[in-house]
Amino acid sequence: MHAHLEKLRIALEIRRDQTIALLNKHAPKGVTWIEPKGGLNIWVSLPSNGNTDELLWKAQQAQMTFLPSSACYPGEPQYHHLSISYSFPEPHDLTQGIIKLCQLMESYLQDMPPVR
């Protein structure tokens, strides 16, 4: 069991690093993320006037999905964060998905009114 867990830990670390490298290369200006020490997801933040519920609708039209932050805040939801899971997709699909998501975020942010 220890050997299996070690392989799993290494595989997830590789996928996390791949996702972060892709975000570094393709994420639009104003988008930030928290680099996790472990786990299966990366928490991404749009500028404060972004709404990931709106972005999710656009992503679903493009055959993509993520967890919007409104699902994570039971009391007073925040709407400008999202969670990306990097644990399931194959490396090629993960690459294509992150690039496509970054392009979608870029388009969404360009269409938003400026923060006042």
Order of alpha helices (4+ residues) and beta strands (2+ residues): alpha-beta-beta-alpha-beta-beta-alpha
